[in-house]
């Protein structure tokens, strides 16, 4: 079964690597550079990390979370780099696969609107073994959580128990973006470190393979 699922995912990734929707058939302005999708699905991982979209460093490296936000995310979860990049542990499928470019203030633009409708449902269906979703930021939370209205990320994360304790699979834990720009947010919301992070670390530890 896993071998067949591996082949299915490999075929989907090959098609994603060749995707040019945001250049050839864009919604609005086209992607301002050549597409370079960054996505790491897995047929065996029990945890799926759902981020926003690659930033400049990840666009250059071609590997997710190879920046300071990745360091912080791994610290939050209590895992090493080797554990994080082991596809037996984690699948990493952001809402947008390509770096969307920068806005006038030098911040990252939102994930491309073409990406999720084109690919997300098929990828999720191809990973039925996922037990835990870590949804990072407003775009991931809007897609994966059944939320009425348009709550802020703070409100959604503050209500994390509502999602984490639902009697459904996969379990979901909403997170703020681990960007170092959110250091002030973390200081203003100490409950995040005191209450949510211990639960996150236990949930991750229960679902990953540690060697040695």
C-alpha positions in Angstrom: 0.0 0.0 0.0 2.8 2.5 0.9 4.7 1.7 -2.3 1.6 2.5 -4.3 1.0 5.6 -2.3 4.6 6.6 -2.8 4.2 6.3 -6.6 0.9 8.2 -6.5 2.6 11.1 -4.5 5.7 11.0 -6.8 3.4 11.4 -9.8 1.6 14.4 -8.2 4.9 16.0 -7.1 6.2 15.7 -10.7 3.1 17.5 -12.0 3.4 20.2 -9.3 7.1 20.7 -10.2 6.0 21.4 -13.8 3.1 23.7 -12.7 2.9 27.1 -14.3 -0.7 28.2 -13.6 0.3 31.3 -11.7 2.4 32.4 -14.8 0.4 31.2 -17.7 -3.2 31.5 -16.3 -2.8 33.8 -13.3 -5.6 35.2 -11.2 -4.5 38.9 -11.2 -0.8 39.7 -11.8 1.4 36.7 -12.8 4.1 35.3 -10.5 7.0 37.8 -10.8 9.6 35.1 -11.3 9.9 31.6 -12.5 7.9 29.1 -10.5 9.9 27.0 -8.0 7.4 24.9 -6.0 8.5 23.8 -2.6 6.3 20.9 -1.2 7.2 17.7 0.7 4.3 15.3 0.8 4.7 11.9 2.5 3.0 8.5 2.3 4.1 7.6 5.8 4.3 10.8 8.0 1.5 11.1 10.6 2.0 14.9 10.9 1.3 17.5 8.2 2.7 21.0 8.5 0.6 23.5 6.6 2.3 26.9 6.2 1.6 29.9 4.1 4.1 30.0 1.2 7.9 29.9 0.8 9.8 33.0 1.6 12.9 34.3 -0.1 15.4 32.0 1.6 13.2 28.9 1.0 12.8 30.0 -2.7 16.6 30.0 -3.0 17.2 26.7 -1.1 14.2 24.8 -2.5 13.7 23.3 1.0 11.0 24.3 3.4 11.7 26.2 6.6 15.4 26.8 5.9 15.3 30.1 7.7 14.9 31.5 11.2 11.2 30.8 11.2 12.1 27.1 10.7 14.4 27.2 13.7 11.7 28.7 15.8 9.1 26.1 14.6 11.4 23.2 15.4 12.0 24.7 18.8 8.2 24.9 19.3 7.8 21.3 18.4 10.8 20.0 20.3 12.4 18.3 17.3 15.8 18.3 15.6 16.5 19.3 12.0 17.1 15.6 11.1 13.7 14.7 12.7 12.0 17.6 11.0 13.2 16.7 7.5 12.5 13.0 7.9 9.5 12.3 5.7 8.6 9.4 7.9 7.8 12.1 10.5 6.5 15.2 8.7 4.8 16.1 5.5 5.1 19.8 4.6 2.5 21.2 2.2 2.0 25.0 2.3 -1.0 26.8 1.0 1.1 28.2 -1.9 3.9 26.2 -3.2 5.9 29.1 -4.8 7.4 32.2 -3.3 4.7 34.8 -4.1 7.0 37.8 -4.2 7.2 40.9 -2.1 4.8 43.8 -1.5 5.6 47.5 -1.5 6.8 47.3 2.1 9.1 44.4 1.5 6.9 41.8 3.2 5.8 38.5 1.5 2.7 38.7 -0.6 -0.1 36.2 0.3 0.0 32.7 -1.1 -1.1 32.6 -4.8 -4.8 32.0 -5.2 -4.4 29.5 -8.0 -2.4 27.0 -6.0 -4.7 25.5 -3.3 -7.8 24.9 -5.6 -5.6 23.2 -8.2 -3.7 20.8 -5.9 -4.7 20.7 -2.3 -7.7 18.3 -2.3 -5.8 15.7 -4.3 -2.7 15.9 -2.1 -4.8 15.6 1.1 -6.6 12.6 -0.3 -3.3 10.9 -1.2 -2.2 11.2 2.5 -5.0 9.4 4.5 -2.5 8.4 7.2 -2.2 11.9 8.5 -3.3 12.1 12.2 -2.3 15.7 13.1 -2.4 19.0 11.2 -0.4 21.9 12.3 -2.0 24.9 10.5 0.2 28.0 10.5 -1.2 31.5 9.9 -4.5 32.8 8.6 -4.6 31.3 5.1 -3.9 27.8 6.3 -6.4 28.2 9.1 -9.1 29.6 6.8 -8.7 26.6 4.5 -8.5 23.8 7.1 -10.7 24.9 10.0 -14.4 25.2 10.0 -14.5 28.8 11.3 -17.4 31.1 10.9 -16.6 34.8 10.1 -13.0 36.0 9.8 -11.4 35.8 13.2 -7.8 37.0 13.7 -5.0 34.6 14.0 -4.7 35.5 17.7 -8.4 34.6 18.2 -8.0 31.3 16.4 -4.9 30.3 18.2 -6.3 31.3 21.5 -9.2 28.9 20.9 -6.8 26.1 20.0 -8.5 23.6 22.4 -11.7 23.9 20.3 -9.9 22.4 17.4 -7.3 20.1 19.1 -9.9 18.4 21.3 -12.5 17.7 18.6 -13.4 14.0 18.3 -12.4 13.8 14.7 -9.4 12.9 12.6 -7.0 14.4 11.8 -6.6 16.5 14.9 -5.7 20.1 14.3 -3.6 22.6 16.2 -3.5 26.2 14.9 -0.3 28.1 15.3 0.9 31.7 14.6 3.6 32.1 12.0 7.0 31.4 13.6 8.5 34.4 12.0 10.8 36.4 14.1 8.6 39.4 13.3 6.1 37.8 15.7 8.4 38.0 18.7 6.3 40.8 20.1 3.2 38.7 19.7 4.7 35.9 21.7 5.7 38.3 24.5 2.2 39.7 24.6 0.5 36.3 24.6 2.4 34.2 27.3 -0.4 31.6 27.3 0.9 30.3 24.0 4.2 29.1 25.5 2.7 28.1 28.8 -0.4 26.3 27.6 -0.3 25.4 23.9 3.4 24.5 23.4 3.5 21.6 26.0 0.4 20.1 24.3 2.0 20.6 20.8 5.3 18.9 21.9 3.5 15.9 23.4 1.3 15.5 20.3 4.4 15.6 18.0 6.5 13.3 20.3 3.7 10.7 20.2 3.7 10.6 16.4 7.3 10.7 15.3 10.1 8.2 15.0 13.2 9.0 17.1 16.4 7.1 16.3 19.2 6.4 18.8 
